[in-house]
């Protein structure tokens, strides 16, 4: 059984919707167990309520949980051109895993939501990959075999670096069918690659 974690932070529900699609895609690969978790919130309740944050009852994860998975998909909104502070804080607490090389060789993918087309979408996807490479993880993007990302018929989130959506300046724009299809594609793509590596590792151990 290949174990996949979809780990995300979401303020208004856009990244959560992508996370659910990523999980759906990963579960479509036979022999895959998928968990969906969010990183802990760091914004005080009064500020969350005033800003209209969506209540999220998804269970939270802690950094030590990451070691139990063969692949992890990380999702975040874009804040000022980079990942949300909540996700950065979570990764900053994973130093113990880094020190033990506990994540080396595990598969990773990233996805993101951004307010506008030029609001740091690709920058967020790329910079989120950087700490994962420090952990020694193997980065899997969203290749052009997902043809939806090449359409010019409308606003489309995502890039070869990972799936995504454009939320609009006021957050009112929901992920499109193409955005969600891209997330499902990436989830399945990551799960298949993780399964191949897991089988190879087991064959090597049995040899």
C-alpha positions as CSV (number, residue, x, y, z in Angstrom):
1,X,0.0,0.0,0.0
2,X,1.4,3.4,-1.0
3,X,0.7,6.1,1.6
4,X,0.0,9.6,0.3
5,X,-0.6,12.7,2.5
6,X,-2.3,15.8,1.1
7,X,-1.3,18.6,3.5
8,X,-2.6,22.1,3.0
9,X,-3.5,25.5,4.5
10,X,-6.6,27.3,3.3
11,X,-8.2,30.6,4.5
12,X,-11.2,30.8,2.2
13,X,-11.7,27.3,0.9
14,X,-9.9,27.5,-2.5
15,X,-6.9,25.4,-1.5
16,X,-9.1,23.0,0.5
17,X,-11.1,22.4,-2.7
18,X,-7.8,21.7,-4.6
19,X,-6.6,19.4,-1.8
20,X,-9.8,17.3,-2.0
21,X,-9.3,17.0,-5.8
22,X,-5.6,16.0,-5.3
23,X,-6.8,13.4,-2.9
24,X,-9.4,12.1,-5.3
25,X,-6.8,11.8,-8.0
26,X,-4.4,9.9,-5.7
27,X,-7.1,7.5,-4.6
28,X,-7.8,6.6,-8.2
29,X,-4.5,4.8,-8.3
30,X,-5.0,1.2,-7.1
31,X,-3.2,0.3,-3.8
32,X,-3.0,3.9,-2.6
33,X,-4.1,5.1,0.9
34,X,-4.7,8.8,1.1
35,X,-5.0,11.1,4.1
36,X,-6.0,14.8,3.9
37,X,-4.7,17.0,6.7
38,X,-4.3,20.8,7.2
39,X,-1.5,22.6,9.0
40,X,-2.5,24.3,12.3
41,X,-3.9,27.8,12.1
42,X,-1.8,30.6,13.6
43,X,-4.2,33.6,13.1
44,X,-6.2,34.5,16.3
45,X,-9.9,33.7,16.2
46,X,-11.0,37.3,16.3
47,X,-9.0,38.2,13.2
48,X,-10.2,35.1,11.4
49,X,-13.8,36.0,12.0
50,X,-13.3,39.6,11.0
51,X,-11.5,38.5,7.7
52,X,-14.2,36.0,6.9
53,X,-12.0,32.9,7.0
54,X,-13.9,29.7,6.3
55,X,-14.2,27.3,9.1
56,X,-12.3,24.1,8.4
57,X,-12.9,20.9,10.4
58,X,-10.2,18.9,8.6
59,X,-7.9,17.2,11.1
60,X,-4.5,18.9,11.6
61,X,-1.1,17.3,11.1
62,X,2.1,17.7,13.0
63,X,5.6,17.6,11.5
64,X,6.5,14.1,12.8
65,X,3.5,12.7,10.8
66,X,5.3,13.4,7.5
67,X,7.7,10.5,8.0
68,X,4.8,7.9,7.7
69,X,4.1,8.7,4.1
70,X,5.6,7.7,0.8
71,X,4.4,10.9,-0.9
72,X,3.2,14.3,0.3
73,X,1.3,17.0,-1.7
74,X,1.6,20.5,-0.1
75,X,-1.0,23.1,-0.8
76,X,-1.0,26.8,0.1
77,X,-2.5,30.2,-0.8
78,X,-0.2,32.9,-2.1
79,X,0.6,35.7,0.3
80,X,2.7,38.5,-1.1
81,X,4.2,36.2,-3.7
82,X,5.1,33.3,-1.5
83,X,3.6,30.5,0.7
84,X,1.3,31.4,3.6
85,X,3.1,31.8,6.9
86,X,1.1,28.9,8.4
87,X,2.7,26.5,5.9
88,X,6.2,28.1,6.4
89,X,5.8,27.8,10.2
90,X,4.9,24.1,9.8
91,X,7.9,23.4,7.6
92,X,10.2,25.3,10.0
93,X,9.2,22.9,12.7
94,X,10.3,19.9,10.7
95,X,14.0,20.4,11.5
96,X,14.1,17.1,13.4
97,X,13.1,15.2,10.2
98,X,15.7,17.1,8.3
99,X,18.4,16.2,10.8
100,X,17.6,12.5,10.5
101,X,17.2,12.6,6.7
102,X,13.7,11.2,7.4
103,X,12.1,12.6,4.2
104,X,14.9,11.8,1.8
105,X,13.6,10.0,-1.3
106,X,10.0,10.7,-0.6
107,X,7.9,12.1,-3.4
108,X,6.5,15.7,-3.1
109,X,4.2,17.9,-5.1
110,X,2.9,21.4,-4.6
111,X,-0.3,23.3,-5.5
112,X,-1.5,26.8,-4.8
113,X,-4.2,29.4,-5.0
114,X,-3.6,33.1,-5.9
115,X,-5.7,36.2,-6.0
116,X,-4.7,37.2,-9.5
117,X,-3.0,35.7,-12.5
118,X,0.1,37.7,-11.8
119,X,0.0,37.7,-8.1
120,X,2.8,35.3,-7.5
121,X,1.2,32.1,-8.5
122,X,4.3,30.5,-10.1
123,X,6.6,32.1,-7.6
124,X,4.7,30.4,-4.8
125,X,4.8,27.0,-6.5
126,X,8.5,27.3,-7.0
127,X,9.5,28.6,-3.6
128,X,7.4,26.0,-1.8
129,X,9.6,23.4,-3.5
130,X,12.8,24.8,-2.1
131,X,12.5,23.6,1.5
132,X,11.2,20.3,0.2
133,X,14.5,19.9,-1.7
134,X,16.4,20.7,1.5
135,X,14.5,17.7,3.0
136,X,15.8,15.6,0.1
137,X,12.3,15.0,-1.4
138,X,11.8,14.2,-5.1
139,X,9.7,17.0,-6.7
140,X,6.9,16.0,-9.1
141,X,5.1,18.7,-11.0
142,X,2.2,18.8,-13.3
143,X,3.6,17.9,-16.8
144,X,2.0,19.1,-20.1
145,X,0.4,15.7,-20.4
146,X,-2.3,17.5,-18.5
147,X,-3.3,19.5,-21.6
148,X,-5.8,21.7,-19.7
149,X,-3.0,24.0,-18.5
150,X,-2.4,25.1,-22.1
151,X,-5.8,26.5,-22.8
152,X,-6.2,30.2,-23.7
153,X,-10.0,30.2,-23.5
154,X,-10.1,31.6,-20.0
155,X,-8.2,32.1,-16.7
156,X,-6.5,28.8,-15.7
157,X,-4.5,28.2,-12.6
158,X,-1.6,25.9,-12.2
159,X,1.7,25.5,-14.1
160,X,4.2,22.7,-14.9
161,X,5.3,23.2,-11.3
162,X,2.0,22.2,-9.8
163,X,-1.8,22.6,-9.9
164,X,-3.5,25.8,-8.9
165,X,-6.4,28.2,-9.1
166,X,-7.0,31.9,-9.3
167,X,-9.3,33.0,-6.5
168,X,-9.9,36.6,-7.7
169,X,-9.0,39.8,-5.7
170,X,-12.0,39.3,-3.4
171,X,-11.8,35.5,-3.2
172,X,-15.1,35.1,-4.9
173,X,-13.9,33.0,-7.8
174,X,-14.1,29.3,-7.2
175,X,-11.7,26.7,-8.7
176,X,-12.8,25.9,-12.3
177,X,-13.4,22.4,-13.7
178,X,-10.0,22.7,-15.4
179,X,-8.3,23.7,-12.1
180,X,-9.8,20.7,-10.3
181,X,-9.0,18.4,-13.2
182,X,-5.4,19.5,-12.9
183,X,-5.3,18.8,-9.2
184,X,-6.8,15.3,-9.8
185,X,-4.2,14.7,-12.5
186,X,-1.4,15.8,-10.2
187,X,-2.6,13.7,-7.3
188,X,-2.8,10.6,-9.5
189,X,0.6,11.4,-11.1
190,X,2.3,11.7,-7.7
191,X,0.7,8.5,-6.4
192,X,1.8,6.5,-9.5
193,X,5.4,7.6,-9.2
194,X,5.4,7.0,-5.4
195,X,4.0,3.5,-6.0
196,X,6.8,2.7,-8.5
197,X,9.5,3.9,-6.1
198,X,7.9,2.0,-3.2
199,X,7.9,-1.2,-5.3
200,X,11.5,-0.7,-6.3
201,X,12.5,-0.2,-2.7
202,X,10.8,-3.3,-1.6
203,X,12.3,-5.3,-4.4
204,X,15.7,-4.1,-3.4
205,X,15.2,-5.0,0.2
206,X,14.0,-8.5,-0.8
207,X,17.0,-9.1,-3.0
